[in-house]
Amino acid sequence: MAKTSLSALLARVGLDWFIIALLAMIGLAKFFPEPGVYEGPVSLSTIANVGVSIIFFFYGLRLNFTQLREGLRNYKLHLVVHLTTFVAFPAFVLAARALLMTPDTELFWLGIFYVAALPSTVSSSVVMVSIAGGNIPAAIFNASISSLIGVFITPIWMSILLSSTNGQYDLGGVIAKLSLQVIVPVLLGLLLNKRLGWFAERNKTYLRFFDQFTILLIVYTAFCESFSRNLFASYSLDDLLWLSAMLLGLFFLIFSFVTLIGRLLNFTREDRITALFCGSKKSLIQGSVMANVLFPATVAGVSLLPIMIYHALQLIVASIIAQAMARQRKLSEVTQA
């Protein structure tokens, strides 16, 4: 009974076993980094890369052309979501970075900008939209398309900062590698949707566990490399609190921005909810995948830290907001009845 009550309490505030497991992977990497830095023929990083392609194959297998065609109709909502995700987010961070960055926080600001440049997440966006009573088909469409657009837009944004510190940044090579690892498996899955889509739908719970296991493996190997090179030695608890505060402030800034835009465009309640949750979320899956391609192994763990913190914060805060919206909707329905 106590265990059930604790699980319910954690779920109510947006926490689950996965966030705890992410923290455990950091601890494991701290004390046992050797397996994560092993570079033999069958290394953990190689297994993780194969797992990523499998994730996106099944992601494509659950999509279908009918859903994509129907989703194109609500173009104003889609424009708001994607312009917020890929333009407003990075622009706000670049402005804040210019005002607030110091030499000691330069690497953290690189990670914050990386968060801002990432695509929206799929599963948690749709779940939050569903809880709050938003436009679920539009949420599925936007979150799905965002993942594909991000393969091209995120590297372009990151080239602004990375090329300034590393003149050898190969934008074309990065996009080609991400396309091979993400776009090709998605397209293959999409083509096989009619034949095998039922399998992905029937086993989506198990596939979600596979997704999470692969992310945990990526996080573990990235932090093993960082800990083995002692990259976190110069960072204190105050630095982590500062980073968390910056990311939380970014979330609420974007949330307020999308709320204002939704009102100015006279969106329906359902579309405003969809814009809010799809526009303010960032994908840990894409963040984990792209970090291995965009960043040198020496800083991958430090670069992943901001998206991990943002992932936890967005789940907690968005869950609270979604449940408040759901209660507000029920109260409105009762009042009207």
ABEGO torsion letter per residue (X at the ends): XAAAAAAAAAAAAGBBAAAAAAAAAAAAAAABAAAAABABABBAAAAAAAAAAAAAAAAAAABBAAAAAAAAABAAAAAAAAAAAAAAAAAAAAAAAAAABBAAAAAAAAAAAAAAABBBBAAAAAAAAAAAGBBAAAAAAAAAAAAAAAAAAAAAAAAAAAAAABAABBAAAAAAAAAAAAAAAAAAAAAAAAAAAAAAAAAAAAAAAAAAAAAAAAAAAAAAAAAAAGAAAABBAAAAAAAAAAAAAAAAAAAAAAAAAAAAAGBBAAAAAAAAAAAABBBAAAAAAAAAAABBAAAAAAAAAAAAAAAAAAAAAAAAAAAAAAAAAAAAAAAAX
